[in-house]
Amino acid sequence: MSTDEQTQAEETPGPTEWGEHPHGVGPWVEEFGTELPTDPRYDPELLAHGDSRNVVDAYRYWTREAIVADIDRRRHPLHVAIENFGHDANIGTVVRTANAFAVDTVHIIGRRRWNRRGAMVTDRYQHLMHHPDVDTLLDWAAARGLTVVAVDNTPGSVPLETVALPRNCLLLFGQEGPGVTERARQVASMTVSIAQFGSTRSINAGVAAGIAMHAWIRQHADLADAW
């Protein structure tokens, strides 16, 4: 990809929430035949025109701020970081998955700009933080008592399938291709790998992030809180 193509891809916005999904709800009066609710969590525009956003039914007609506040009440003490030293479309997928699992914050290391298309607008509901380099992230994590766990299939890594992940955890992922940088592996408390049985050297970074996040969910989340 040329520099111009890369810049265009980064600047191209993802789909907007209005009309992006066909499975939404119409105006409140048409849907329920009752007067409009007065609950301040509801958005007057959505009540009047319908809500076609990619949100669970419990959040239909809610304002973005109300949705974020409600997720904040039950976010997990799990953080996710991904290195962004090249052009990596997987970051959007990581953000979307982190939102699904109510991850506390997604940390982007390196380049501040990233391709948001894969996030499918979920970055509006997910806390994001930028760090210029791995050491800055490490200082931030140490100040908050987070254990950094790198995810990469490298010699010396321990199987994700058998390891006990820390509850106050920051999962660190590298970009597609080179994987986690050497500096990141050096500073991580441990490196875990995902078992593979086929011919490919590695799996997609966005897929790997989803697998690792779900491993943490299985060990530490209260599944009674799931939708």
MIVOVO-827478 format. One line per field, with one value per residue: residue number from 1; x, y, z of N, C-alpha, C, CB in turn. Coordinates in nm, 3 decimals, padded with zeros to 5 digits, m for minus. Atoms other than C-alpha are relative to their C-alpha. Glycine has a CB too. Layout:
pos c(NUM  ...)
npx c(X  ...)
npy c(Y  ...)
npz c(Z  ...)
capx c(X  ...)
capy c(Y  ...)
capz c(Z  ...)
cpx c(X  ...)
cpy c(Y  ...)
cpz c(Z  ...)
cbpx c(X  ...)
cbpy c(Y  ...)
cbpz c(Z  ...)
This chain:
pos c(1  2  3  4  5  6  7  8  9  10  11  12  13  14  15  16  17  18  19  20  21  22  23  24  25  26  27  28  29  30  31  32  33  34  35  36  37  38  39  40  41  42  43  44  45  46  47  48  49  50  51  52  53  54  55  56  57  58  59  60  61  62  63  64  65  66  67  68  69  70  71  72  73  74  75  76  77  78  79  80  81  82  83  84  85  86  87  88  89  90  91  92  93  94  95  96  97  98  99  100  101  102  103  104  105  106  107  108  109  110  111  112  113  114  115  116  117  118  119  120  121  122  123  124  125  126  127  128  129  130  131  132  133  134  135  136  137  138  139  140  141  142  143  144  145  146  147  148  149  150  151  152  153  154  155  156  157  158  159  160  161  162  163  164  165  166  167  168  169  170  171  172  173  174  175  176  177  178  179  180  181  182  183  184  185  186  187  188  189  190  191  192  193  194  195  196  197  198  199  200  201  202  203  204  205  206  207  208  209  210  211  212  213  214  215  216  217  218  219  220  221  222  223  224  225  226  227)
npx c(00.085  m00.077  00.022  00.127  00.108  00.005  00.059  00.143  00.066  00.008  00.090  00.134  00.077  00.077  00.144  00.065  00.099  00.132  00.030  m00.101  00.050  00.142  00.080  00.017  00.138  00.054  00.035  00.059  00.146  00.036  m00.038  00.067  00.131  00.015  m00.068  m00.145  m00.048  m00.069  m00.129  m00.106  m00.093  00.046  m00.035  00.122  m00.008  00.019  00.141  00.085  m00.032  m00.040  m00.137  m00.055  m00.139  m00.045  00.000  00.093  00.135  00.013  m00.048  00.072  00.045  m00.083  m00.107  m00.133  m00.056  00.068  m00.050  m00.136  00.009  00.051  m00.109  m00.102  00.036  m00.032  m00.117  m00.093  m00.135  m00.085  m00.043  m00.057  m00.087  m00.048  m00.103  00.047  m00.116  00.024  00.142  00.060  00.146  00.051  00.030  00.145  00.057  m00.032  00.087  00.137  00.008  m00.016  00.130  00.092  m00.035  m00.005  m00.138  m00.013  m00.059  m00.089  m00.117  m00.063  m00.140  m00.067  00.071  00.127  00.108  00.019  00.113  00.115  00.109  00.032  00.062  00.145  00.053  m00.005  m00.094  00.076  00.042  m00.116  m00.107  m00.124  m00.111  m00.118  m00.133  m00.097  m00.088  00.030  m00.044  00.102  00.111  m00.041  00.006  00.141  00.055  m00.060  00.061  00.136  m00.005  00.038  m00.101  m00.003  m00.013  m00.011  00.061  m00.078  m00.051  m00.145  m00.065  00.006  00.135  00.076  00.129  00.114  00.104  m00.024  m00.053  00.092  m00.022  00.026  00.128  m00.033  m00.087  m00.008  m00.042  m00.077  m00.005  m00.078  00.072  00.004  m00.129  m00.114  00.041  m00.042  m00.139  m00.095  00.007  00.123  m00.020  m00.095  00.059  00.121  m00.019  m00.001  00.051  00.084  00.021  00.127  m00.027  00.036  m00.020  m00.006  m00.124  m00.033  m00.095  00.069  00.137  00.028  m00.017  00.131  00.055  m00.077  00.044  00.130  m00.019  m00.064  00.096  00.100  m00.064  00.009  00.142  00.036  m00.062  00.024  00.125  00.126  00.082  00.138  00.014  00.004  00.133)
npy c(m00.120  m00.123  m00.094  m00.069  00.095  00.024  m00.118  m00.002  00.106  m00.042  m00.112  00.038  00.036  00.123  m00.024  m00.074  00.080  m00.019  00.080  00.098  00.133  00.008  00.057  m00.099  m00.026  m00.123  m00.100  00.059  00.004  00.106  00.129  00.035  m00.061  m00.073  m00.130  00.008  00.007  m00.120  00.041  m00.081  00.082  00.012  m00.106  m00.046  00.023  00.143  00.030  m00.054  00.049  00.141  00.028  00.109  00.019  00.134  00.012  00.101  m00.055  m00.072  m00.136  m00.069  m00.137  m00.069  m00.084  00.062  m00.025  00.089  00.135  00.008  m00.005  00.128  00.097  m00.033  00.056  00.142  00.034  00.095  m00.053  00.049  m00.099  00.058  m00.093  00.051  m00.085  m00.061  m00.062  00.005  m00.013  00.128  m00.010  00.084  m00.078  m00.017  00.126  00.009  m00.094  00.053  00.114  m00.052  m00.056  00.111  00.061  m00.106  m00.025  m00.134  m00.095  00.048  m00.087  00.004  m00.037  m00.040  m00.100  m00.039  00.024  00.141  00.026  00.026  00.065  00.129  m00.018  m00.007  m00.108  00.036  m00.087  m00.104  00.052  00.064  m00.092  00.017  m00.082  00.009  m00.006  m00.011  00.117  00.106  m00.038  m00.089  00.087  00.076  m00.090  m00.022  00.124  00.025  m00.091  00.046  00.138  00.092  00.094  m00.001  00.132  m00.005  00.113  00.024  00.137  m00.008  00.094  m00.038  m00.040  00.104  00.015  m00.076  00.095  00.056  m00.100  m00.079  m00.142  m00.090  m00.072  m00.137  00.043  m00.073  00.087  m00.080  00.065  m00.065  m00.023  00.113  00.031  00.014  00.035  m00.088  m00.043  00.057  m00.080  00.036  00.131  m00.014  m00.066  00.069  00.095  00.131  00.005  00.118  00.037  00.066  00.127  00.011  00.137  00.005  m00.034  m00.143  m00.038  m00.077  m00.036  m00.142  m00.069  m00.029  00.126  00.035  m00.087  00.048  00.125  m00.029  m00.071  00.094  00.083  m00.076  m00.002  00.131  00.015  m00.107  m00.077  00.053  00.022  m00.042  m00.137  m00.001  m00.022)
npz c(00.000  00.007  m00.110  00.024  m00.025  m00.144  m00.064  00.033  m00.076  m00.139  m00.014  00.042  m00.118  00.005  00.019  m00.107  m00.069  00.060  00.116  00.036  m00.026  00.037  m00.108  m00.104  m00.040  00.052  m00.101  m00.122  00.008  00.094  m00.055  m00.125  m00.007  m00.126  m00.004  m00.011  m00.139  m00.048  m00.057  00.062  00.076  00.138  00.093  00.068  00.144  00.025  m00.029  00.106  00.134  00.000  m00.040  00.081  m00.040  m00.036  m00.145  m00.050  m00.014  m00.127  00.018  00.106  m00.025  m00.100  00.050  m00.007  m00.133  m00.095  00.023  m00.054  m00.146  m00.048  00.014  m00.099  m00.131  m00.008  00.081  m00.062  m00.024  00.108  00.098  00.121  00.073  00.129  00.059  00.124  00.062  00.144  00.034  m00.041  m00.005  m00.108  m00.119  m00.006  m00.049  m00.143  m00.071  00.002  m00.091  m00.136  m00.037  m00.026  m00.128  m00.102  m00.042  m00.057  00.094  00.106  00.010  00.131  m00.019  00.123  00.078  m00.060  00.095  00.035  00.088  m00.087  00.071  m00.060  m00.132  00.021  m00.085  m00.142  m00.070  m00.069  m00.130  m00.061  m00.039  00.075  m00.048  00.086  m00.062  00.109  00.006  m00.097  m00.134  m00.054  m00.041  m00.118  m00.115  m00.029  m00.055  m00.131  m00.096  m00.029  m00.046  00.105  00.047  00.146  00.059  00.146  00.071  00.121  00.011  00.005  m00.091  m00.141  m00.039  m00.068  00.068  m00.051  m00.038  m00.133  m00.093  m00.081  00.030  m00.114  00.011  00.040  00.109  00.126  00.109  00.095  00.130  00.104  00.123  00.092  00.064  m00.092  m00.136  m00.109  00.014  m00.098  m00.123  m00.071  m00.062  m00.111  m00.117  m00.043  m00.108  00.064  00.136  00.020  00.140  00.032  00.065  00.141  00.045  00.145  00.068  m00.006  m00.105  m00.104  00.033  00.010  m00.128  m00.056  m00.050  m00.119  m00.109  m00.044  m00.074  m00.128  m00.085  m00.046  m00.103  m00.125  m00.038  m00.056  m00.131  m00.098  00.014  m00.056  00.119  m00.026  00.049  00.147  00.058)
capx c(00.000  00.137  00.168  m00.126  m00.342  m00.251  m00.338  m00.670  m00.753  m00.679  m00.887  m01.182  m01.450  m01.623  m01.999  m02.217  m02.466  m02.764  m02.895  m02.593  m02.788  m03.124  m03.234  m03.327  m03.646  m03.872  m04.000  m04.118  m04.483  m04.494  m04.323  m04.514  m04.815  m04.754  m04.640  m04.271  m04.084  m03.935  m03.634  m03.327  m03.133  m03.344  m03.242  m03.529  m03.405  m03.393  m03.736  m03.877  m03.700  m03.606  m03.282  m03.085  m02.756  m02.555  m02.653  m02.826  m03.200  m03.159  m02.987  m03.237  m03.316  m03.052  m02.804  m02.443  m02.345  m02.605  m02.482  m02.119  m02.215  m02.408  m02.119  m01.881  m02.075  m01.972  m01.656  m01.400  m01.051  m00.911  m00.711  m00.598  m00.306  m00.205  00.107  00.042  00.380  00.255  m00.078  m00.287  m00.657  m00.686  m00.708  m01.070  m01.150  m00.974  m01.175  m01.503  m01.428  m01.312  m01.643  m01.833  m01.646  m01.674  m01.297  m01.192  m00.966  m00.801  m00.449  m00.296  00.085  00.277  00.087  m00.208  m00.415  m00.566  m00.816  m01.152  m01.357  m01.334  m01.457  m01.806  m01.864  m01.805  m01.520  m01.796  m01.870  m01.519  m01.254  m00.938  m00.595  m00.283  00.078  00.376  00.579  00.578  00.771  00.511  00.240  00.440  00.471  00.097  00.014  00.255  00.100  m00.235  m00.120  m00.182  00.012  00.121  00.076  00.205  00.023  00.251  00.357  00.725  00.976  00.933  00.566  00.318  m00.008  m00.303  m00.523  m00.362  m00.233  m00.406  m00.441  m00.415  m00.745  m00.595  m00.447  m00.329  m00.314  m00.054  m00.072  00.160  00.064  m00.014  00.299  00.588  00.383  00.482  00.802  01.112  01.089  00.731  00.827  01.113  00.894  00.590  00.549  00.477  00.409  00.124  00.062  m00.252  m00.246  m00.248  m00.265  m00.251  00.007  m00.014  00.261  00.021  m00.343  m00.492  m00.408  m00.772  m00.875  m00.594  m00.707  m01.063  m00.946  m00.726  m00.993  m01.244  m00.994  m00.984  m01.365  m01.397  m01.168  m01.280  m01.612  m01.944  m02.143  m02.466  m02.398  m02.395  m02.683)
capy c(00.000  00.340  00.626  00.808  00.495  00.437  00.792  00.768  00.439  00.591  00.899  00.716  00.706  00.384  00.339  00.576  00.445  00.591  00.328  00.098  m00.200  m00.315  m00.473  m00.167  m00.018  00.253  00.564  00.494  00.576  00.340  00.061  00.082  00.306  00.494  00.841  00.915  00.820  01.095  00.897  01.123  00.828  00.838  01.044  01.260  01.226  00.847  00.833  01.041  00.879  00.526  00.360  00.152  00.148  m00.165  m00.188  m00.453  m00.412  m00.296  00.019  00.106  00.480  00.556  00.838  00.745  00.902  00.695  00.375  00.445  00.532  00.207  m00.002  00.184  00.051  m00.303  m00.282  m00.553  m00.486  m00.608  m00.379  m00.450  m00.291  m00.326  m00.194  00.036  00.098  00.016  00.025  m00.246  m00.280  m00.530  m00.251  m00.188  m00.556  m00.545  m00.240  m00.401  m00.720  m00.527  m00.342  m00.672  m00.795  m00.464  m00.423  m00.125  00.045  m00.029  00.115  00.198  00.213  00.403  00.586  00.781  00.742  00.405  00.257  00.270  00.092  m00.249  m00.105  m00.061  00.252  00.063  00.305  00.549  00.327  00.198  00.387  00.437  00.565  00.640  00.578  00.682  00.372  00.052  00.200  00.474  00.209  00.008  00.307  00.368  00.002  m00.026  00.276  00.096  m00.248  m00.413  m00.724  m00.708  m01.030  m01.044  m01.268  m01.419  m01.762  m01.735  m01.970  m01.970  m01.870  m02.061  m02.204  m01.969  m02.277  m02.376  m02.052  m01.865  m01.507  m01.229  m01.059  m00.709  m00.773  m00.591  m00.813  m00.686  m00.768  m00.695  m00.591  m00.829  m01.001  m00.923  m00.979  m00.834  m00.628  m00.751  m00.464  m00.556  m00.920  m00.809  m00.598  m00.826  m01.039  m01.340  m01.430  m01.666  m01.851  m01.983  m02.350  m02.406  m02.732  m02.638  m02.510  m02.133  m01.968  m01.741  m01.645  m01.305  m01.051  m00.952  m01.316  m01.381  m01.083  m01.215  m01.559  m01.415  m01.176  m01.459  m01.671  m01.393  m01.370  m01.743  m01.714  m01.389  m01.252  m01.295  m01.457  m01.361  m01.007  m01.111  m01.013)
capz c(00.000  m00.095  00.152  m00.013  m00.003  00.359  00.458  00.275  00.449  00.787  00.720  00.565  00.832  00.920  00.879  01.073  01.324  01.143  00.906  00.919  01.050  00.911  01.239  01.442  01.582  01.448  01.624  01.980  01.913  01.614  01.806  02.134  02.076  02.400  02.494  02.483  02.803  03.016  03.139  03.081  02.942  02.625  02.324  02.189  01.831  01.852  02.013  01.731  01.435  01.545  01.645  01.393  01.585  01.653  02.021  02.230  02.275  02.635  02.504  02.232  02.224  02.491  02.441  02.382  02.714  02.901  02.739  02.827  03.185  03.222  03.085  03.316  03.615  03.526  03.319  03.384  03.525  03.195  02.969  02.614  02.430  02.067  01.900  01.606  01.448  01.097  00.917  01.087  01.017  01.303  01.560  01.471  01.530  01.866  01.971  01.864  02.057  02.363  02.361  02.348  02.658  02.848  02.862  03.070  02.812  02.480  02.463  02.126  02.122  01.858  01.588  01.718  01.402  01.321  01.077  01.255  00.992  01.159  01.489  01.340  01.554  01.882  01.959  02.062  02.361  02.442  02.638  02.433  02.534  02.329  02.436  02.222  02.315  02.519  02.812  02.856  02.866  03.120  03.352  03.327  03.396  03.690  03.858  03.851  03.956  03.620  03.517  03.154  02.958  02.600  02.352  02.088  01.961  02.046  02.211  02.589  02.581  02.797  02.661  02.702  02.737  03.068  03.221  03.503  03.381  03.641  03.722  03.702  03.363  03.052  02.744  02.498  02.127  01.837  01.490  01.206  01.073  01.308  01.623  01.959  01.946  02.127  02.375  02.461  02.523  02.747  02.974  02.990  03.302  03.080  02.720  02.635  02.311  02.144  02.046  01.668  01.475  01.108  00.860  00.917  01.118  01.304  01.322  01.251  01.523  01.564  01.605  01.854  02.060  02.071  02.185  02.459  02.585  02.603  02.798  03.058  03.057  03.124  03.426  03.584  03.453  03.628  03.348  03.522  03.399  03.032  02.805)
cpx c(00.088  m00.032  m00.133  m00.118  m00.016  m00.066  m00.149  m00.075  m00.017  m00.105  m00.142  m00.081  m00.070  m00.147  m00.057  m00.106  m00.138  m00.012  00.102  m00.048  m00.150  m00.089  m00.007  m00.145  m00.043  m00.027  m00.078  m00.152  m00.045  00.026  m00.090  m00.139  m00.028  00.070  00.150  00.042  00.075  00.135  00.112  00.102  m00.039  00.036  m00.126  00.001  m00.025  m00.144  m00.090  00.021  00.036  00.148  00.051  00.145  00.029  00.015  m00.100  m00.135  m00.017  00.042  m00.072  m00.053  00.085  00.100  00.132  00.058  m00.062  00.048  00.138  m00.003  m00.048  00.106  00.108  m00.030  00.047  00.115  00.093  00.137  00.100  00.030  00.064  00.085  00.044  00.098  m00.044  00.115  m00.006  m00.148  m00.066  m00.150  m00.059  m00.040  m00.150  m00.068  00.025  m00.092  m00.143  m00.016  00.013  m00.131  m00.098  00.025  00.009  00.139  00.010  00.048  00.082  00.111  00.066  00.140  00.060  m00.077  m00.136  m00.118  m00.008  m00.127  m00.120  m00.111  m00.042  m00.068  m00.152  m00.068  00.005  00.101  m00.072  m00.037  00.116  00.105  00.128  00.107  00.122  00.127  00.103  00.091  m00.035  00.037  m00.099  m00.120  00.035  m00.006  m00.145  m00.060  00.053  m00.063  m00.139  m00.006  m00.043  00.118  m00.007  00.030  00.004  m00.062  00.073  00.051  00.152  00.060  m00.004  m00.137  m00.071  m00.138  m00.111  m00.105  00.017  00.044  m00.113  00.031  m00.027  m00.135  00.024  00.107  m00.004  00.056  00.062  00.017  00.088  m00.083  00.010  00.137  00.111  m00.039  00.049  00.147  00.087  m00.006  m00.124  00.013  00.092  m00.067  m00.125  00.033  00.003  m00.049  m00.079  m00.021  m00.133  00.031  m00.051  00.038  00.012  00.133  00.041  00.091  m00.068  m00.142  m00.015  00.005  m00.134  m00.065  00.071  m00.043  m00.134  00.011  00.056  m00.095  m00.105  00.057  m00.006  m00.144  m00.039  00.053  m00.050  m00.135  m00.115  m00.097  m00.146  m00.025  m00.013  m00.142  m00.059)
cpy c(00.124  00.090  00.071  m00.091  m00.026  00.115  00.005  m00.104  00.040  00.109  m00.033  m00.042  m00.133  00.033  00.080  m00.087  00.014  m00.086  m00.107  m00.143  m00.007  m00.046  00.097  00.010  00.134  00.101  m00.064  m00.017  m00.111  m00.138  m00.041  00.062  00.073  00.134  m00.020  m00.006  00.127  m00.031  00.077  m00.082  m00.009  00.124  00.043  m00.027  m00.147  m00.041  00.042  m00.069  m00.149  m00.016  m00.121  m00.027  m00.146  m00.009  m00.107  00.067  00.081  00.146  00.075  00.135  00.074  00.092  m00.075  00.015  m00.093  m00.143  m00.017  m00.002  m00.134  m00.109  00.025  m00.058  m00.144  m00.039  m00.092  00.065  m00.054  00.114  m00.073  00.106  m00.065  00.100  00.044  00.074  m00.006  00.017  m00.134  00.015  m00.083  00.080  00.021  m00.125  m00.016  00.090  m00.054  m00.116  00.045  00.061  m00.111  m00.062  00.101  00.015  00.143  00.100  m00.075  00.103  m00.020  00.058  00.037  00.109  00.028  m00.031  m00.148  m00.015  m00.044  m00.081  m00.131  00.010  00.008  00.092  m00.034  00.085  00.115  m00.041  m00.062  00.103  m00.035  00.091  m00.021  00.012  00.005  m00.121  m00.097  00.042  00.095  m00.079  m00.074  00.085  00.021  m00.124  m00.028  00.087  m00.044  m00.148  m00.102  m00.089  m00.008  m00.140  00.015  m00.126  m00.017  m00.144  00.005  m00.103  00.050  00.045  m00.118  m00.009  00.080  m00.094  m00.053  00.103  00.068  00.148  00.084  00.070  00.144  m00.009  00.097  m00.096  00.084  m00.078  00.080  00.018  m00.122  m00.018  m00.018  m00.040  00.100  00.037  m00.060  00.077  m00.036  m00.136  00.009  00.053  m00.068  m00.099  m00.143  00.015  m00.130  m00.022  m00.072  m00.127  m00.001  m00.138  m00.012  00.048  00.146  00.031  00.072  00.026  00.151  00.067  00.033  m00.124  m00.041  00.084  m00.046  m00.126  00.028  00.073  m00.097  m00.096  00.071  00.001  m00.131  m00.016  00.100  00.070  m00.071  m00.016  00.035  00.141  00.008  00.020  m00.134)
cpz c(00.000  00.118  m00.016  00.028  00.148  00.072  m00.026  00.081  00.144  00.018  m00.041  00.120  m00.018  m00.019  00.116  00.064  m00.062  m00.125  m00.036  00.018  m00.029  00.115  00.118  00.042  m00.056  00.109  00.116  m00.013  m00.094  00.059  00.117  00.016  00.130  m00.009  00.019  00.147  00.037  00.065  m00.070  m00.079  m00.148  m00.082  m00.076  m00.150  m00.034  00.028  m00.114  m00.134  m00.004  00.030  m00.077  00.035  00.033  00.151  00.040  00.027  00.128  m00.012  m00.113  00.050  00.103  m00.069  00.011  00.140  00.104  m00.015  00.059  00.152  00.056  m00.012  00.104  00.137  00.016  m00.092  00.077  00.022  m00.101  m00.096  m00.117  m00.068  m00.130  m00.059  m00.139  m00.068  m00.153  m00.024  00.027  00.017  00.113  00.124  00.014  00.053  00.149  00.081  00.006  00.098  00.145  00.050  00.037  00.137  00.114  00.060  00.051  m00.104  m00.104  m00.016  m00.136  00.012  m00.135  m00.071  00.061  m00.092  m00.033  m00.083  00.083  m00.066  00.066  00.135  m00.010  00.103  00.149  00.077  00.069  00.143  00.078  00.035  m00.074  00.059  m00.090  00.084  m00.112  m00.013  00.112  00.142  00.067  00.048  00.127  00.126  00.043  00.067  00.140  00.107  00.041  00.037  m00.103  m00.039  m00.151  m00.051  m00.153  m00.060  m00.133  00.001  m00.020  00.095  00.145  00.045  00.065  m00.064  00.067  00.056  00.142  00.103  00.079  m00.025  00.124  m00.019  m00.045  m00.108  m00.116  m00.104  m00.111  m00.131  m00.096  m00.125  m00.091  m00.066  00.101  00.142  00.102  m00.019  00.110  00.131  00.081  00.068  00.121  00.126  00.050  00.113  m00.051  m00.142  m00.014  m00.148  m00.015  m00.079  m00.145  m00.050  m00.152  m00.054  00.016  00.118  00.114  m00.044  00.000  00.137  00.065  00.058  00.129  00.120  00.056  00.083  00.139  00.094  00.055  00.104  00.135  00.051  00.066  00.142  00.104  m00.007  00.072  m00.117  00.023  m00.050  m00.153  m00.049  m00.039)
cbpx c(m00.096  m00.027  00.115  m00.007  00.025  00.139  00.067  m00.020  00.078  00.135  00.050  00.004  m00.103  00.021  m00.076  m00.061  m00.005  m00.026  m00.017  00.125  00.029  m00.017  00.059  00.052  m00.014  m00.126  m00.084  00.032  m00.057  00.077  00.145  00.086  m00.102  00.056  m00.057  00.066  00.090  m00.087  00.021  00.072  00.007  m00.150  00.111  m00.018  00.136  00.096  m00.043  00.026  00.112  m00.033  00.009  m00.013  00.033  00.133  m00.034  00.055  m00.102  00.083  00.149  m00.116  m00.145  00.075  00.005  00.096  m00.022  m00.151  00.002  00.085  m00.094  m00.125  00.060  00.015  m00.151  m00.122  00.075  00.014  00.046  m00.067  00.099  m00.112  00.124  m00.118  00.135  m00.118  00.126  00.051  m00.020  00.064  m00.059  00.103  00.073  m00.053  00.058  00.148  00.001  m00.037  00.110  00.112  m00.056  00.014  00.131  m00.101  00.100  00.097  00.087  m00.078  00.100  m00.084  00.080  00.017  m00.015  00.002  00.021  m00.008  00.036  m00.056  00.039  00.123  00.053  m00.061  m00.142  00.036  00.105  m00.127  m00.110  00.058  00.022  m00.021  00.035  m00.003  00.025  00.084  00.149  00.073  00.138  m00.043  m00.035  00.142  00.067  m00.078  00.034  00.150  m00.006  m00.089  m00.084  m00.052  m00.020  00.106  m00.117  00.148  m00.154  00.119  m00.068  00.048  00.146  00.097  m00.080  m00.012  m00.039  m00.060  m00.003  00.105  00.082  00.011  m00.089  00.114  m00.075  00.050  m00.040  00.087  m00.120  00.138  m00.141  00.125  00.054  m00.109  00.037  00.075  00.050  m00.022  00.009  00.144  m00.001  m00.119  00.057  00.114  m00.031  m00.066  m00.109  m00.088  00.114  m00.136  00.115  m00.095  m00.064  00.071  m00.112  m00.110  m00.013  m00.128  00.110  00.074  m00.100  m00.136  00.081  m00.088  00.014  00.151  m00.008  m00.090  00.094  00.126  m00.069  m00.057  00.147  00.051  m00.088  00.054  00.148  00.105  m00.035  m00.061  00.012  m00.031  00.118  00.059  00.007)
cbpy c(00.001  00.072  00.103  00.051  m00.131  m00.023  00.128  m00.026  m00.130  00.050  00.116  m00.113  00.108  m00.083  m00.134  00.131  00.038  00.149  00.088  00.023  m00.042  m00.094  m00.136  00.135  m00.003  m00.028  00.113  00.088  00.136  00.017  00.003  00.042  m00.103  m00.082  00.088  00.120  m00.123  00.075  m00.154  00.079  m00.141  m00.022  m00.047  00.148  00.043  m00.083  00.070  00.148  00.079  m00.065  m00.025  00.034  00.088  m00.035  00.137  m00.069  m00.113  m00.068  m00.002  m00.086  m00.001  m00.103  00.135  00.062  00.146  00.007  m00.031  00.119  00.113  m00.040  00.005  00.150  00.007  m00.082  00.127  m00.126  m00.033  m00.118  00.104  m00.054  00.039  m00.024  m00.075  00.096  m00.067  m00.133  00.045  m00.050  m00.044  m00.102  00.135  00.034  m00.118  00.039  00.139  m00.045  m00.102  00.105  00.085  m00.106  m00.074  m00.029  m00.025  m00.001  00.103  m00.023  m00.028  00.076  m00.114  m00.119  m00.045  00.150  00.083  m00.088  m00.107  00.128  m00.026  m00.080  00.124  m00.140  00.031  m00.148  00.054  00.034  m00.103  m00.107  m00.005  00.031  m00.034  00.110  m00.123  00.123  00.043  m00.128  00.064  00.104  m00.099  m00.054  00.136  00.034  m00.118  00.023  00.140  00.025  m00.014  00.076  m00.141  00.101  m00.095  00.015  00.021  00.100  m00.076  00.142  m00.025  00.108  00.050  00.029  m00.146  00.089  m00.114  m00.108  00.105  m00.035  00.045  00.105  m00.002  00.086  m00.138  00.129  m00.083  00.039  m00.016  m00.080  00.124  00.021  00.109  00.129  m00.138  m00.068  00.153  00.001  00.150  m00.001  m00.098  00.093  00.143  m00.074  00.016  m00.101  00.009  00.015  m00.088  00.095  m00.114  00.111  m00.085  00.083  m00.031  00.083  00.087  00.134  m00.065  00.024  00.127  00.061  m00.111  00.020  00.144  m00.024  m00.095  00.083  00.113  m00.080  m00.032  00.145  00.026  m00.111  00.012  00.100  00.020  00.096  m00.145  m00.009  00.083  m00.130  00.095)
cbpz c(00.123  m00.131  00.007  m00.143  m00.074  00.055  m00.051  m00.151  m00.008  00.048  m00.080  m00.104  00.032  00.127  m00.015  m00.052  00.147  m00.033  m00.114  00.081  00.145  m00.116  00.046  m00.045  00.156  m00.076  m00.063  00.121  m00.046  m00.130  00.046  00.115  m00.020  00.119  00.113  m00.071  00.020  00.100  m00.013  00.106  00.059  m00.003  m00.099  00.025  m00.053  00.086  00.130  m00.016  m00.056  m00.133  00.153  m00.147  00.120  m00.071  00.069  00.128  m00.002  00.108  m00.027  m00.051  00.045  00.090  00.078  m00.103  00.041  m00.021  m00.150  m00.050  00.044  m00.078  m00.142  00.011  00.020  m00.033  m00.044  m00.088  00.142  m00.075  00.062  m00.097  00.086  m00.098  m00.008  00.027  00.048  m00.061  m00.149  00.131  m00.132  00.038  m00.003  m00.137  m00.076  00.024  m00.069  m00.143  m00.032  00.005  m00.113  m00.108  m00.013  00.111  m00.117  00.118  00.074  m00.135  00.116  m00.107  00.066  m00.093  m00.146  00.034  m00.129  00.127  m00.108  00.047  m00.143  00.014  00.067  00.008  m00.040  00.015  m00.096  m00.079  m00.019  m00.094  00.153  m00.150  00.149  m00.108  00.097  00.021  00.009  m00.037  m00.006  m00.105  m00.112  m00.018  m00.032  m00.129  m00.093  m00.004  m00.057  m00.120  00.118  m00.123  00.064  m00.052  00.045  m00.043  m00.022  m00.012  m00.117  00.035  m00.043  00.026  m00.123  00.154  m00.006  m00.110  m00.097  m00.009  m00.077  00.154  m00.117  00.015  00.135  00.124  m00.047  00.013  m00.055  00.059  m00.058  m00.030  m00.071  m00.108  m00.098  00.006  00.036  00.137  00.003  m00.056  m00.033  m00.098  m00.102  m00.040  m00.033  m00.118  00.105  00.078  m00.106  00.073  m00.052  m00.081  00.078  m00.085  00.049  m00.058  m00.146  00.010  m00.059  00.030  00.099  m00.065  m00.019  m00.104  m00.106  m00.025  m00.047  m00.118  m00.077  m00.021  m00.079  m00.117  m00.039  m00.019  m00.124  m00.088  m00.014  m00.015  m00.149  00.112  m00.045  00.152  00.044  m00.058  m00.123)
